[in-house]
C-alpha cells in the first residue's frame, strides 16, 4: 500500500485528536484584528473557510497564491489551506522592497496577493488578478465560513506545495519548489530530532516565510502542540511569552538568541524556562561563546541544525551527546558549534573542491521556471549546497567552513552580494564595486562594500548606504563602505572574493561566522 504523504495528514490528525486543545495563540499587537485563540478544531474550520473562499474566487488547483506578511495566525492558516487544496503557497519576505515583491509575484505567476496591513500602501502598485489585505478584508470578502470547500481532486505527494524564494548567486531570487513529500519528511524528521511531543508549547520566533517556518508548523499541528505567534523578534518579549505561555521550544538565527541574552541581563527574577526550553539555532554558525552563555545564563538546551531552503531545510542536527556530558561547558559549546550529524535519511559528502553535497527526501524538486539552474543544483543526484565544509571521520559531524556561492548570511537572512553590487553600481559616482562579508559579533556576519569612485567624484559612506536602503530591503544594505583606488581582478577579469575577505577574517577558524 502506498498512500500519498501530504500536508493534509498533519491537520487531519490535529483535528481528530486535539479538536478541543488550544492550537494557535495569535499575535495580540498587530495592525489587523488578532484571530481569537483557536483550538485545533477551530483552526481547521478557518482553513476550510479560506479554501471555500478561494473556490468562490475561481482560484484553481495549481495556481499560486503569494502571501506577504509578518508572522500571524492568518499566515499560519494559509500555509495549510493552500497546499491542502492543491494550490501553491508563495510566502514572501515582508522585508523586501515593492519591486522585489513584484518580481516574485510575476515570476511565480501568482494570481492572488495577500498582504499584511502594514505593507498595504507599499504594495498597492503590484499588478495581480486578486489582491486583498489580511484581516478584516479577507475575513469578510474572501473566507467562506460554513461552506464545504471542494476537495483536492488528486492528492499527490510529488505536487509542489510551496515556492519559497531564496537569494542565490544571481541578482534575482530563485523560487524553490518544495513538494508535499519534501515537507512531510522534513516535518517528521525535525520532530523526531527535536523530541517534539504533545505537551510542548512552540513560540514562532522564526519568520514563517523562512522555508515555511522550517516546516515546524506542520509537525506541531500533527502532534497537537500549542503554537504561539510572535510578530516581531524582541528579546524581552520572547522572555515574557516564555514565562506567560510555558514555551518549551523555539527556532531562530544566532542574532535572536543574542537578543534574548541581552534582555535577560535586565530581567527581574529568575530567567523563565530554565531546564525546560529547547532552542534550535541555524542561519549562520553560532559562536561557541554564545552557545555556552545560552546554557549557563538562560539554562536552555542549545541545539544546532544546518540546512537550506532548497532542502526544506533540515540536513544536519547537533545536540550534546550523552558521551560528552562530562566535558566542560566550553568544550561542549565548541562541539555544538559544528553543523552536526546528518539527520535521519540524509547523506552528505564533500566534493573534490570542498563543496558540501547532499542527498535527501527533503531536497527540492527544482527552481520554479529555471530548469537549467535546477539541473546544475541537482547535478548527478546530489544537491550542491554552495557551502564549503569538512566531515569529521571519527564521528561524522559536519563543520561548515566557507561559502562557495556568492551569498552572505547576516542575522539569518540570505543576501546575494551580486544584487547589492548591482544597486551600488547604479550610483553615478561609482565605477567599480565588490561586496563581501565581514565578521560581526551581533549578526554573525555583515555586508561590506569595497567601492572605487569615478574620476573627480566624491561621495560619503553614509550616502552609499542610504542609496542602497532606498532601493532594497534594509538588511541587504552594507553596514560599512571602504573606498579603494582599484579592485584586483584575475587575468580573465574575475574578482576573487575570497582574497578580498581574507584580511577581515584573519585569525578566524572559518570563512563564515
C-alpha positions in Angstrom: 0.0 0.0 0.0 1.2 3.5 -0.9 -0.7 6.4 0.5 0.3 9.9 -0.7 2.1 11.9 2.1 0.5 15.3 2.0 0.3 18.3 4.3 -3.4 17.3 4.9 -2.1 14.5 7.2 -0.9 16.9 9.8 -4.1 18.9 10.2 -6.4 15.9 9.9 -4.6 14.4 12.9 -4.7 17.7 14.8 -8.5 18.0 14.3 -9.1 14.3 15.1 -7.0 14.0 18.3 -6.8 17.6 19.6 -10.0 19.3 18.4 -10.6 20.9 21.8 -7.0 21.7 22.6 -5.6 25.2 22.2 -3.9 25.2 18.8 -2.9 28.8 17.9 -2.5 31.9 20.0 -2.3 34.9 17.6 0.0 37.9 18.0 -2.1 40.4 20.0 -0.1 43.5 18.9 -0.6 43.8 15.2 -2.4 46.2 12.7 -5.1 43.6 11.9 -7.6 42.3 14.4 -6.0 39.3 16.0 -7.6 35.9 15.3 -9.2 34.7 18.6 -7.2 32.0 20.3 -8.2 28.9 18.4 -8.5 25.2 19.2 -7.3 22.9 16.5 -10.9 22.3 15.7 -11.5 26.0 15.1 -8.2 26.3 13.3 -9.3 23.6 10.9 -12.6 25.3 10.3 -10.8 28.5 9.4 -8.5 26.6 7.0 -11.6 25.3 5.2 -13.1 28.8 5.1 -10.0 30.0 3.3 -10.3 27.1 0.8 -14.0 27.7 0.2 -13.3 31.4 -0.4 -10.6 30.7 -2.9 -13.0 28.3 -4.6 -15.5 31.1 -4.9 -12.9 33.4 -6.4 -12.2 30.8 -9.1 -8.6 30.1 -7.9 -7.9 26.7 -9.3 -5.6 23.8 -8.2 -2.0 24.5 -9.1 -2.4 28.3 -9.0 0.0 30.3 -6.9 -1.1 32.5 -4.0 1.5 34.9 -2.7 1.4 36.0 0.9 3.5 38.9 2.1 3.1 39.0 5.9 4.7 39.3 9.2 4.1 36.3 11.5 0.4 35.9 12.1 -2.3 33.3 12.7 -3.7 34.0 9.2 -0.3 33.3 7.5 -0.2 30.1 9.5 -3.6 29.1 8.3 -2.6 29.8 4.7 0.5 27.5 5.0 -2.1 24.7 5.5 -5.1 25.9 3.4 -3.3 26.5 0.1 -1.3 23.2 -0.3 -4.1 21.1 1.2 -6.4 22.2 -1.6 -3.9 21.5 -4.3 -2.9 25.2 -4.7 0.6 26.5 -4.2 1.6 28.9 -1.4 4.3 31.5 -2.1 5.4 33.0 1.2 7.1 36.4 0.6 9.7 38.0 2.8 7.9 41.0 4.4 11.2 43.0 4.5 11.5 43.2 0.7 11.0 46.4 -1.3 7.9 46.7 -3.6 9.9 46.0 -6.8 11.4 42.9 -5.2 7.9 41.6 -4.1 6.6 42.4 -7.6 9.4 40.3 -9.2 8.4 37.3 -7.1 4.7 37.7 -7.8 5.3 38.0 -11.5 8.0 35.2 -11.7 5.8 32.8 -9.8 2.7 33.7 -11.9 0.7 34.3 -8.7 -2.9 35.1 -9.3 -3.6 36.3 -5.8 -1.6 38.5 -3.5 -2.5 38.7 0.2 -0.7 41.4 2.2 -0.2 42.4 5.8 -1.9 45.7 6.6 1.5 47.2 7.4 2.5 46.5 3.8 -0.7 47.6 2.1 0.4 51.1 1.0 3.8 50.0 -0.3 2.5 47.0 -2.4 -0.6 48.7 -3.9 1.1 49.1 -7.3 1.7 45.4 -7.8 -0.5 44.1 -10.7 -2.2 40.8 -9.8 -5.7 39.4 -10.6 -6.8 39.4 -6.9 -5.3 41.5 -4.1 -6.5 41.6 -0.5 -5.3 42.9 2.8 -5.1 40.2 5.6 -7.5 40.9 8.4 -11.0 42.4 8.2 -11.0 42.5 4.4 -10.1 38.8 3.9 -12.4 37.8 6.8 -15.3 39.4 5.1 -14.5 39.3 1.4 -12.6 36.0 1.0 -13.2 33.5 3.7 -16.5 31.5 3.5 -17.4 30.0 6.8 -19.8 27.1 6.9 -19.2 26.3 3.2 -17.6 23.0 2.5 -14.6 23.5 0.1 -14.0 21.4 -3.0 -11.6 18.6 -2.1 -8.3 18.4 -3.8 -9.1 16.3 -6.9 -6.0 14.1 -6.9 -3.7 14.4 -3.8 -0.1 13.9 -4.9 2.9 13.9 -2.6 5.1 14.9 -5.5 3.0 18.0 -6.2 4.5 21.4 -5.4 3.2 22.6 -2.1 5.1 25.9 -1.7 7.5 28.1 -3.6 10.0 29.7 -1.3 12.2 32.4 -2.8 15.8 32.5 -1.7 18.7 34.8 -2.5 21.3 32.9 -4.6 24.3 33.7 -6.6 22.3 35.8 -9.1 20.8 39.2 -8.6 17.3 37.9 -8.7 16.0 35.3 -6.2 15.1 31.8 -7.2 11.8 30.1 -6.3 12.4 26.8 -4.5 9.7 24.2 -5.3 9.1 22.2 -2.2 6.8 19.2 -2.6 4.3 17.7 -0.1 6.8 14.8 0.3 9.7 17.2 1.0 7.7 19.0 3.7 6.2 15.8 5.2 9.6 14.1 5.6 11.2 17.3 6.8 8.5 17.7 9.5 8.7 14.1 10.6 12.5 14.2 10.9 12.6 17.6 12.5 10.0 16.5 15.1 12.0 13.3 15.8 15.3 15.1 16.3 13.9 17.9 18.4 11.8 15.4 20.6 8.5 17.2 20.0 5.6 15.8 22.0 2.1 16.7 22.9 2.9 18.8 26.0 5.3 21.1 24.1 4.5 24.8 23.6 6.1 26.3 20.5 6.8 30.0 20.0 7.2 31.3 16.5 10.3 33.3 16.9 11.3 32.3 13.3 9.7 34.1 10.4 7.1 31.8 8.9 8.1 32.9 5.4 11.5 31.4 6.0 11.1 27.9 4.4 7.6 27.7 5.9 9.0 28.3 9.4 11.4 25.5 8.7 8.4 23.2 8.4 7.8 23.3 12.2 4.1 24.5 11.9 3.2 21.1 10.3 4.7 18.8 12.8 3.4 20.9 15.7 -0.1 20.6 14.4 0.3 16.9 13.8 1.2 16.4 17.5 -1.3 18.8 18.9 1.3 21.3 20.1 0.1 24.8 21.2 1.6 27.4 18.8 2.2 30.9 20.0 2.6 33.6 17.3 5.3 36.3 17.7 5.0 39.1 15.1 8.5 40.7 15.6 11.6 39.4 17.4 12.3 41.2 20.6 14.4 39.7 23.4 12.4 40.9 26.3 9.1 40.0 24.6 10.4 36.4 23.9 11.2 36.0 27.6 7.8 37.4 28.6 6.0 34.9 26.4 8.1 32.0 27.5 7.0 32.9 31.0 3.3 33.6 30.1 2.7 30.6 27.9 5.1 28.0 29.2 7.0 27.9 26.0 9.3 24.9 25.6 10.6 25.1 22.0 11.8 27.8 19.7 13.8 28.2 16.5 15.9 31.1 15.2 19.2 32.6 14.0 22.1 33.4 16.4 21.0 37.0 16.4 17.7 36.0 18.0 19.4 34.3 20.9 21.9 37.1 21.4 18.9 39.5 21.7 17.4 37.2 24.4 20.7 37.1 26.3 20.9 40.9 26.2 17.3 41.2 27.5 18.0 38.6 30.2 20.5 40.9 31.8 17.7 43.3 32.8 15.0 40.6 33.5 13.6 40.8 37.0 13.7 37.5 38.8 14.8 34.0 37.5 15.0 33.6 33.8 11.8 31.8 32.6 12.1 28.4 31.0 15.2 27.2 32.8 15.7 23.5 32.4 12.6 23.4 30.2 13.3 25.4 27.0 15.0 23.8 23.9 16.2 26.1 21.2 17.2 25.3 17.6 19.7 27.6 16.0 20.5 27.9 12.3 21.0 30.5 9.6 24.7 31.0 10.4 27.2 29.1 12.5 26.9 30.4 16.1 30.0 31.4 18.1 30.8 28.9 20.8 30.7 31.6 23.4 27.0 32.3 22.5 26.2 28.6 22.9 27.9 28.5 26.3 26.1 31.6 27.5 22.7 30.2 26.4 23.2 27.1 28.5 24.8 28.8 31.5 22.9 32.1 31.7 19.5 31.0 30.5 19.6 27.3 31.4 18.1 26.5 28.0 19.2 23.5 25.9 21.0 24.6 22.7 20.8 22.5 19.5 22.0 23.5 16.1 20.9 22.4 12.6 22.3 23.1 9.1 20.2 23.3 6.0 19.0 25.4 3.2 15.6 26.5 1.8 16.4 24.0 -1.0 16.4 21.1 1.5 13.2 22.0 3.3 15.6 22.8 5.3 16.9 20.0 7.6 20.2 18.4 6.7 22.1 18.0 10.0 21.3 18.1 13.7 23.7 18.7 16.6 22.8 18.1 20.3 25.2 17.3 23.1 25.6 13.5 23.2 25.4 11.6 26.4 29.1 10.7 26.0 30.0 14.4 26.1 28.1 15.3 29.2 31.3 15.1 31.3 33.1 17.7 29.2 33.5 21.3 30.4 30.8 23.8 29.3 33.4 25.4 27.0 34.3 22.1 25.3 30.6 21.1 24.9 29.9 24.5 23.3 32.8 24.1 20.9 31.4 20.7 19.8 27.9 22.3 19.4 29.2 25.0 17.2 29.6 22.4 14.4 26.7 21.9 11.9 26.2 18.4 13.2 25.5 14.8 12.3 23.4 14.1 9.1 19.7 14.0 10.0 17.9 10.7 9.6 17.7 9.9 5.9 20.3 12.4 4.8 23.6 11.5 3.0 26.4 14.0 2.9 29.7 14.1 1.1 32.4 16.8 0.3 33.4 17.2 -3.3 37.0 17.4 -4.5 36.6 21.2 -4.5 35.5 21.2 -0.9 31.7 21.8 -1.5 29.2 20.1 0.7 26.8 17.9 -1.3 23.6 16.3 0.0 21.1 13.6 -0.9 17.7 13.6 0.9 14.0 13.2 0.5 13.8 16.8 1.7 15.8 18.2 -1.3 13.7 20.4 -3.6 12.0 19.4 -6.8 13.8 22.3 -8.6 13.7 26.1 -9.1 10.4 27.4 -10.4 10.7 28.2 -14.1 14.5 27.7 -14.1 15.2 24.2 -15.5 18.9 24.9 -16.3 19.7 26.2 -12.9 17.8 23.3 -11.3 19.9 20.8 -13.3 23.1 22.4 -12.1 22.0 22.5 -8.5 20.9 18.8 -8.6 23.7 17.5 -10.8 24.2 13.8 -10.6 21.5 13.3 -8.0 23.3 15.4 -5.3 22.2 18.9 -4.2 25.1 21.3 -4.4 24.9 23.5 -1.3 27.4 26.0 -2.3 29.0 25.8 1.2 32.5 24.5 1.9 33.0 22.2 4.7 34.6 19.1 6.3 33.2 15.9 7.7 34.9 14.5 10.8 35.9 10.9 10.1 35.6 10.0 13.7 32.0 11.0 14.5 30.5 12.0 11.1 29.8 15.6 12.1 29.9 18.3 9.5 31.6 21.6 10.0 30.8 24.5 7.6 34.0 26.4 6.9 33.3 28.7 3.9 30.8 29.6 1.2 31.4 28.6 -2.4 28.3 30.6 -3.6 28.3 34.4 -3.5 25.8 34.6 -0.7 26.1 36.5 2.6 24.1 35.4 5.6 23.5 38.2 8.1 21.2 37.7 11.0 19.9 34.5 9.4 18.9 36.4 6.2 20.4 35.3 2.8 21.8 38.2 0.8 23.1 38.0 -2.8 26.3 40.1 -3.0 25.7 40.4 -6.7 22.3 42.0 -6.0 23.9 44.6 -3.6 26.6 45.3 -6.1 24.1 46.0 -8.8 22.3 48.6 -6.6 25.5 50.3 -5.6 26.7 50.4 -9.2 23.7 52.4 -10.1 25.1 55.3 -8.1 26.5 57.8 -10.6 29.7 58.3 -8.6 30.6 54.6 -8.5 32.8 52.9 -11.2 33.6 49.6 -9.5 32.3 47.7 -6.5 32.8 44.4 -4.8 30.6 43.3 -1.9 31.9 40.9 0.7 31.0 39.6 4.2 32.9 40.6 7.3 32.6 39.1 10.8 30.1 40.8 13.2 29.5 39.9 16.8 25.8 40.6 16.8 24.7 39.4 13.3 27.3 36.7 12.6 28.5 38.5 9.5 27.6 41.7 7.9 27.9 43.4 4.5 30.9 45.5 3.4 31.1 47.3 0.1 34.5 48.0 -1.5 34.0 50.9 -3.8 36.0 52.6 -6.5 34.8 56.1 -7.4 34.7 57.6 -10.9 37.4 60.2 -11.5 36.5 63.5 -10.0 33.6 62.1 -8.0 33.1 62.3 -4.2 30.5 60.5 -2.1 30.4 59.5 1.6 29.9 56.2 3.2 26.6 57.2 4.6 25.4 58.3 1.2 26.2 54.9 -0.4 24.4 53.1 2.5 21.3 55.4 2.1 21.3 54.9 -1.6 21.0 51.1 -1.0 18.3 51.4 1.7 16.2 53.5 -0.7 16.3 50.7 -3.3 16.3 47.4 -1.5 15.4 45.8 1.9 17.3 47.4 4.7 19.0 44.2 5.8 20.6 43.9 2.3 22.4 47.3 2.6 26.0 47.4 3.5 26.9 48.4 7.1 30.2 49.7 6.0 31.8 51.1 2.9 35.5 51.2 2.1 36.8 53.4 -0.7 39.7 52.0 -2.8 41.7 53.1 -5.8 41.1 49.7 -7.6 39.7 46.2 -7.1 42.1 43.4 -8.1 40.9 41.0 -10.7 42.2 37.9 -12.4 43.6 37.7 -15.9 40.1 36.8 -17.1 38.6 39.8 -15.3 37.1 37.9 -12.3 37.1 39.3 -8.8 38.3 36.7 -6.3 36.1 37.4 -3.3 37.9 35.0 -1.0 41.1 37.1 -1.4 39.2 40.3 -0.6 37.7 38.7 2.5 41.0 37.3 3.8 42.2 40.4 5.8 38.9 40.7 7.6 38.7 37.0 8.5 42.3 36.7 9.6 42.6 34.7 12.8 39.1 33.1 12.4 38.8 29.4 12.2 36.2 29.6 9.4 35.5 31.9 6.5 32.0 32.5 7.8 30.7 33.5 11.3 
